[in-house]
Amino acid sequence: MEKMWIYLVLVNLLGFFLMGEDKRRAKNHLWRISEKNLFLCSLLGGSLGSWAGMYVFRHKTKHWYFVVGMPLILAAQIGLLATLI
C-alpha cells in the first residue's frame, strides 16, 4: 500500500511538472509536450497534479477537453481508489 502512495505522489508531481514545462515551452516557441502525453500522465494517476498545474500555470484552461477531462479523470480515479481501500 505504501508503494501505491509513493507512486501516486510521484506521478502527480510529474503531471504538475509537465504542465509547467509545456507552458514554458509554449512561451519560448519551443518543441511542445503533446496533449496525448499530458492526458496519458493524468490517466496513469497524475490527474490531481495535472489539474493543479493547469491552473497554477494557467495552461490549457481554454481547452474544453482539458477543463472537463481532467476533473472527470480525477473523479473516476477517486472512485476507483475508494473501492480499493
C-alpha positions in Angstrom: 0.0 0.0 0.0 2.9 2.4 0.8 4.3 1.9 -2.7 1.0 2.9 -4.2 1.0 6.2 -2.3 4.6 6.9 -3.3 3.7 6.1 -7.0 0.7 8.5 -6.8 2.8 11.3 -5.3 5.5 10.9 -8.0 3.1 10.7 -10.9 1.2 13.7 -9.7 4.4 15.7 -9.3 5.2 14.6 -12.9 1.8 15.8 -14.1 2.3 19.2 -12.4 5.8 19.5 -13.8 4.7 18.6 -17.4 2.0 21.3 -17.4 4.6 23.9 -16.2 7.2 22.7 -18.7 4.7 22.7 -21.6 3.7 26.3 -20.7 7.4 27.3 -20.6 8.0 25.8 -24.0 4.9 27.5 -25.4 6.1 30.9 -24.2 9.5 30.3 -25.7 8.2 28.8 -29.0 10.0 25.5 -28.4 9.0 21.9 -29.1 5.9 21.2 -27.1 4.8 18.2 -25.0 1.9 16.5 -26.8 -1.6 16.7 -25.4 -1.7 12.9 -25.7 1.2 12.7 -23.3 -0.4 15.2 -20.9 -3.5 13.1 -20.8 -1.5 9.9 -20.5 0.2 11.1 -17.4 -3.2 12.1 -16.0 -4.7 8.7 -16.8 -1.8 6.9 -15.2 -2.7 8.5 -11.8 -1.4 12.1 -12.2 -4.8 13.8 -12.7 -4.7 15.8 -9.5 -1.2 17.2 -10.3 -2.1 17.9 -13.9 -5.3 19.6 -12.9 -3.4 21.7 -10.3 -0.7 22.5 -12.9 -3.3 23.7 -15.4 -4.5 26.4 -13.0 -1.2 27.3 -11.3 0.5 27.8 -14.7 -2.7 29.0 -16.5 -2.1 26.4 -19.2 -4.7 24.6 -21.3 -7.6 26.3 -19.3 -9.2 27.5 -22.5 -9.4 23.9 -24.0 -12.8 22.4 -23.0 -11.4 18.8 -23.2 -8.8 19.7 -20.5 -11.2 21.7 -18.4 -13.8 18.9 -18.5 -11.5 15.9 -19.0 -9.0 16.4 -16.1 -11.7 16.6 -13.4 -13.6 13.6 -14.9 -10.4 11.5 -14.8 -9.7 12.6 -11.2 -13.3 11.7 -10.2 -13.0 8.3 -11.8 -9.7 7.7 -10.1 -11.1 8.8 -6.7 -14.0 6.4 -7.2 -11.6 3.6 -8.1 -9.4 4.3 -5.1 -12.4 4.4 -2.8 -13.4 0.9 -4.0 -9.9 -0.4 -3.4 -9.5 0.9 0.1 
